[in-house]
Structures are given as C-alpha cells and as structure tokens.
Amino acid sequence: MGVGGAQRATSPIKSNKNEGETDLIKSMTGYGRARRTVNGRDITVEVRSVNNRYLDCSVKMPRAYIFAEDAVKSMVQKNVSRGKVDVFITVDSLGAEETVVAVNEPLAKSYLAALKTLYSLGGGSWVKANCYATDLARLPDVLTVTKAEEDLESLSADLCGVLSEALEAHAAMRAKEGQKLAEDILSRLDTIEAITGKVEKRSPQTVAEYREKLLARMQEVLQSTTIDESRILTEAAIFADKVAVDEETVRLRSHLGQLREMLESGEPVGRKLDFLIQEVNRETNTIGSKCSDVEIARDVVELKAEIEKIREQVQNIE
C-alpha cells in the first residue's frame, strides 16, 4: 500500500457490552431460516436481505394468513433499519382439526319428509330413516364442510414466533459479515492515517526546497548583484501559505477518529459513514490541489484509492 511498516496493526473490534449483547455493526446482506411445529402447523420462515438505500420489506405468504402481514413487517422493522428484505413464509397443516363437517338438520328433515311423500304416492311402505343416511348425504347442502374458527391473534403470534428465530439467524449472519467489513475499513483507516503522516512530514520540506530553488534561480539571473534576502523570505512565506495543508490534515485526522467511533458504536451508521467518507475525500482533494510536489501528489493518489475502497465497503453497512 505504499506505507510499509508505518501501517499500524488493527485488532478485531471487541465488545464492551454485557454478555449476550452486541456492539458490532451489521452488513445489509444476510440470510436466516427457522422451522417449527406450532399448534398443529408446520411453519417455515426465511429472511433474505441485500443492500438498499432505505428499508424495503416484502412478505410472501399463503393468502389464508395474509392477515398477519402487518405484524410480520412490524417485527422486521424493529430488527432491520436498512436494506431490501424479503420474507418467505410457508404453513402446512398437520391435522384435520381445521375443518368441521356439519349436518344441515332442517334441510335433511325436509328431504326425509319429501321422501316419505314419494313413498306414499308410490304405495310403498316407509323404511327406517337410517337406511337412507348415505342417500341423504349425497343430496345438495345436507352436509357442509367449513373451516373452524381460528384465533387470528394467536395464529399471528405463532408466525411471528418462528419469524423471530429466523431474524436471529439473519442478524447473526449480518453481524459476522459486519465484523469483516469493520476490520477491513479499520485497516484502511490506519493506512490513510499513515499516509497523512507522510504528507504532514513532507509539506514543510517542500517550502524549504522552494526557497532554495528560488534563491538559486535569482543568483543565476542576478549573478553579481546583491540578492534581497527579505524578498526571498517573503516569496517563501507566500508559497508556504499557498501549500499549507495543516488545516486539512487536522480535519482529516478528526474524521478518521469519528469513523472509528462509528464502527465500534454498534448502531446503524451506514448513512453517516457514507457522508463522513465524502468529507474525507473532500479534504484529500484540497490537499491535492494545494500541493505541486510530486511525492505528495503520489500520496494523494494512494489516499484516494483507499477512500474509494472504503466507500465501496460502506455501501454494504446497515
């Protein structure tokens, strides 16, 4: 990376919270799955997410359970702040308790009465009613099959319970990916800080070199004529003011410190990181525009390369 041994080793982010809590940033990319049998239903929930500027949640589930969609989306919103999230829910019933077969007694009695009349008209004798049970069952609307009334609130809670497990697995994967992203970004921040140190060290040297070149040039032109030392100092001071990058490097180091704090905060900081990286890039551009020194120009190119790599990684952070 051009800074050799000047780069500081980066240790993994460590948690300062109690056991069971997490302070890691999370990636927007993740997957989680959970399956459980609850109250006679086999419920499977899958959660997938990819990068997105805002939170966009899509739920795909059987029409019979669409009433629980709002509860599902609400739970996702509490666990994910940004990303394109797709939730897939499948429900398989394991028992027959969901349906009820009922006899329409008034209608069945009417059919029986009509059959009695038919037998009477034909001169036949009436046979016991139970002989005609299967015949009656075939007649329209005698038997009705209906779905048993369900406790929608309880069923919604069952679905959300399995969703909670899927979201835990989803969060664990995002945290693991977030750890890798954070370590990579912290490593690049160390590189940027080391290059910034090189620029700070080199900048005063460019002023001294300019003064020497200016003095040599004036001696060459004026030769025997006495050179005005105060004029040399004035020109050098003007040059030093034009190429001074102290303010930029101070702000740059401040931004680097803020970036480190955000990465260790455990909060959804993707947007803030993106904004701050723009500020780092702005300070780097200013340094590049001020300095005409070849060595510093080379350092600025390295800085911009590292900044661009960080910008790409930040796009994956929640």
C-alpha positions in Angstrom: 0.0 0.0 0.0 3.0 2.2 -0.1 3.4 2.9 3.6 5.4 -0.2 4.6 6.0 -0.6 8.2 4.3 2.6 9.0 0.9 0.9 9.0 -0.5 0.1 12.4 -1.8 -3.4 13.0 -5.5 -3.5 13.5 -7.0 -5.8 16.1 -10.6 -7.1 15.8 -13.4 -5.0 17.3 -14.1 -6.1 20.9 -17.4 -5.8 22.6 -17.7 -3.5 25.7 -21.2 -4.6 26.5 -22.6 -7.3 28.7 -22.6 -10.9 27.7 -25.4 -11.6 25.3 -25.4 -8.1 23.8 -23.7 -7.0 20.7 -22.0 -3.8 19.6 -21.0 -4.8 16.2 -22.1 -3.0 13.0 -24.1 -5.2 10.7 -24.0 -5.8 6.9 -27.2 -5.3 5.0 -26.7 -8.7 3.3 -27.9 -11.7 5.3 -30.0 -14.9 5.4 -31.9 -16.6 8.2 -34.2 -19.6 8.3 -36.3 -21.1 11.0 -38.8 -24.0 11.1 -41.1 -25.1 13.9 -44.3 -27.0 14.5 -46.8 -24.9 16.5 -50.4 -25.9 17.3 -50.6 -28.4 14.6 -48.9 -26.3 11.9 -45.5 -26.8 10.3 -44.3 -23.2 9.9 -41.2 -22.3 7.9 -39.8 -18.7 7.7 -36.9 -17.5 5.5 -35.5 -14.0 5.6 -33.1 -12.7 2.9 -31.7 -9.2 2.6 -29.5 -7.2 0.3 -28.2 -3.7 0.0 -30.7 -0.9 -0.3 -30.7 2.8 0.5 -33.8 2.5 2.7 -35.7 -0.3 4.3 -37.9 -2.1 1.8 -39.7 -5.2 3.2 -41.6 -7.7 1.1 -43.6 -10.6 2.6 -44.7 -13.6 0.6 -47.1 -15.9 2.5 -50.2 -18.0 1.9 -53.4 -16.0 1.2 -55.1 -17.6 4.2 -52.6 -16.0 6.5 -52.4 -12.6 4.9 -53.9 -11.0 8.0 -50.6 -11.4 9.7 -48.6 -9.5 7.1 -48.6 -6.2 9.1 -47.4 -7.9 12.2 -44.6 -9.6 10.2 -43.5 -6.3 8.7 -43.6 -4.6 12.0 -41.3 -7.2 13.5 -38.9 -6.8 10.6 -38.8 -3.0 11.0 -37.8 -3.5 14.7 -34.9 -5.7 13.7 -33.6 -4.1 10.5 -33.2 -0.4 9.7 -32.0 -0.5 6.1 -31.9 -3.0 3.2 -34.1 -4.8 0.8 -35.7 -7.6 2.9 -37.7 -10.5 1.6 -39.6 -12.7 4.0 -41.0 -16.1 2.8 -43.5 -17.9 5.0 -45.0 -21.4 4.3 -47.5 -23.1 6.5 -48.5 -26.8 6.3 -51.4 -28.1 8.4 -50.7 -31.4 10.1 -54.2 -32.3 11.4 -57.8 -32.2 10.3 -59.0 -30.1 13.2 -59.1 -27.0 11.0 -62.3 -28.3 9.2 -65.7 -29.0 10.6 -68.4 -31.2 8.9 -71.9 -30.1 9.9 -75.4 -31.6 9.1 -78.0 -29.2 7.9 -80.8 -30.8 10.0 -83.7 -28.7 8.8 -82.8 -29.4 5.2 -82.3 -33.1 5.9 -85.7 -33.3 7.6 -87.3 -31.6 4.7 -85.7 -34.2 2.4 -87.0 -37.0 4.6 -90.4 -35.6 4.6 -90.3 -35.3 0.8 -89.1 -38.9 0.5 -92.0 -40.1 2.8 -94.4 -38.4 0.5 -92.8 -40.0 -2.6 -93.1 -43.5 -1.0 -96.7 -42.8 0.0 -97.6 -41.8 -3.5 -96.0 -44.9 -4.8 -97.9 -47.1 -2.4 -94.8 -48.4 -0.8 -94.1 -48.7 2.9 -91.8 -46.4 4.8 -88.3 -47.7 5.6 -86.4 -46.7 8.7 -84.6 -43.3 8.3 -81.2 -44.7 8.9 -81.4 -46.8 5.7 -81.3 -43.6 3.8 -78.3 -41.9 5.6 -75.9 -42.3 2.7 -78.5 -41.3 0.2 -79.3 -38.2 2.2 -75.6 -37.3 2.4 -75.4 -37.2 -1.4 -78.2 -34.6 -1.6 -77.2 -31.0 -2.1 -76.2 -29.0 1.0 -77.2 -31.7 3.6 -73.5 -31.9 4.7 -71.4 -28.7 4.8 -67.7 -28.6 5.3 -66.5 -25.4 6.9 -63.2 -24.2 8.3 -63.1 -24.0 12.0 -62.9 -20.5 13.5 -59.4 -19.6 14.4 -57.9 -17.3 16.9 -56.2 -14.9 14.4 -54.2 -13.1 17.1 -52.8 -16.4 18.4 -52.0 -17.6 14.9 -50.3 -14.3 14.1 -48.2 -14.7 17.3 -47.2 -18.3 16.2 -46.0 -17.0 12.8 -44.1 -14.1 14.5 -42.5 -16.5 17.0 -40.9 -18.5 14.1 -40.1 -15.2 12.3 -38.2 -14.1 15.5 -36.0 -17.2 15.3 -35.3 -16.6 11.6 -34.4 -12.9 12.3 -32.0 -14.0 15.0 -30.2 -16.2 12.5 -30.4 -13.4 9.9 -28.9 -10.9 12.4 -26.1 -13.3 13.4 -25.0 -13.6 9.7 -25.2 -9.9 9.2 -23.1 -9.3 12.3 -20.5 -11.7 11.2 -20.3 -10.0 7.8 -20.3 -6.6 9.5 -17.3 -7.7 11.6 -15.3 -8.4 8.5 -16.3 -5.1 6.9 -15.3 -3.2 10.0 -11.9 -4.9 10.3 -11.2 -4.1 6.6 -12.3 -0.5 6.9 -10.3 0.0 10.2 -7.2 -1.4 8.4 -7.7 1.1 5.6 -8.2 3.9 8.0 -4.8 3.0 9.5 -3.3 3.2 6.1 -4.9 6.6 5.4 -3.6 7.9 8.8 0.0 6.7 7.9 -0.1 8.4 4.5 -1.4 11.5 6.1 1.6 11.5 8.4 3.8 11.3 5.4 2.1 14.3 3.9 2.5 16.3 7.1 6.2 15.5 7.3 6.8 16.2 3.6 4.8 19.5 3.4 7.4 21.7 5.3 10.2 20.2 3.3 8.6 21.5 0.1 8.8 25.1 1.4 12.5 24.8 2.2 13.2 23.2 -1.2 11.2 26.1 -2.9 13.2 28.6 -1.0 16.5 27.0 -2.1 15.4 26.8 -5.7 14.2 30.4 -5.7 17.5 31.6 -4.2 19.5 29.6 -6.8 17.3 31.0 -9.6 17.7 34.6 -8.5 21.5 34.1 -8.1 21.7 32.8 -11.5 19.8 35.7 -13.0 21.3 38.5 -11.0 24.7 36.9 -10.6 26.9 39.6 -9.1 24.1 41.8 -7.9 23.3 41.5 -4.2 20.2 39.5 -3.6 17.5 40.9 -1.3 17.1 38.2 1.4 13.9 39.8 2.7 12.4 39.3 -0.8 13.4 35.6 -0.7 11.7 35.2 2.7 8.6 37.0 1.5 8.2 34.8 -1.6 8.9 31.7 0.5 6.2 32.8 3.0 3.7 33.3 0.3 4.4 29.9 -1.1 4.2 28.3 2.3 0.8 29.8 2.8 -0.4 28.5 -0.5 0.7 24.9 0.1 0.0 24.7 3.8 -2.2 21.6 4.5 -2.2 21.7 8.3 -5.9 22.5 8.5 -6.8 19.8 6.0 -4.8 17.1 7.8 -6.2 18.1 11.2 -9.7 17.8 9.9 -8.8 14.5 8.1 -7.5 13.0 11.3 -10.6 14.2 13.1 -12.8 12.4 10.5 -10.8 9.2 10.9 -11.4 9.3 14.6 -15.1 9.7 14.1 -15.2 6.9 11.6 -13.5 4.6 14.2 -16.1 5.6 16.8 -19.0 4.9 14.5 -17.6 1.5 13.5 -17.4 0.5 17.2 -20.8 2.0 18.2 -23.0 -0.9 17.2 -25.6 1.5 15.8 -26.9 1.5 12.2 -24.4 4.1 10.9 -24.2 3.3 7.2 -25.5 6.6 6.0 -23.4 8.6 8.5 -20.3 6.7 7.4 -21.1 7.4 3.8 -21.4 11.2 4.5 -18.2 11.2 6.5 -16.3 9.4 3.8 -17.3 12.2 1.4 -15.8 14.7 3.8 -12.6 12.7 4.0 -12.5 12.7 0.2 -13.1 16.5 0.1 -10.1 17.1 2.4 -7.9 14.8 0.3 -8.9 16.7 -2.8 -8.0 20.0 -1.2 -4.6 18.7 -0.2 -4.0 17.5 -3.8 -5.0 20.9 -5.2 -2.7 22.8 -2.9 0.4 20.7 -3.4 2.5 20.6 -6.5 5.1 18.3 -5.0 5.4 15.0 -6.9 5.8 12.9 -3.7 2.7 14.4 -2.1 0.8 14.0 -5.3 1.7 10.3 -5.2 0.5 10.1 -1.6 -2.8 11.8 -2.5 -3.4 9.2 -5.2 -2.9 6.4 -2.6 -5.2 8.2 -0.2 -8.0 8.5 -2.8 -7.6 4.8 -3.7 -8.1 3.8 -0.1 -11.0 6.2 0.3 -12.7 4.7 -2.7 -12.3 1.2 -1.3 -13.8 2.2 2.0 -16.7 3.9 0.2 -17.5 0.6 -1.6 -17.5 -1.3 1.7 -19.6 1.3 3.4 -22.4 0.7 0.9 -22.8 -2.7 2.5 -23.2 -1.4 6.0 -26.6 -1.0 7.6 
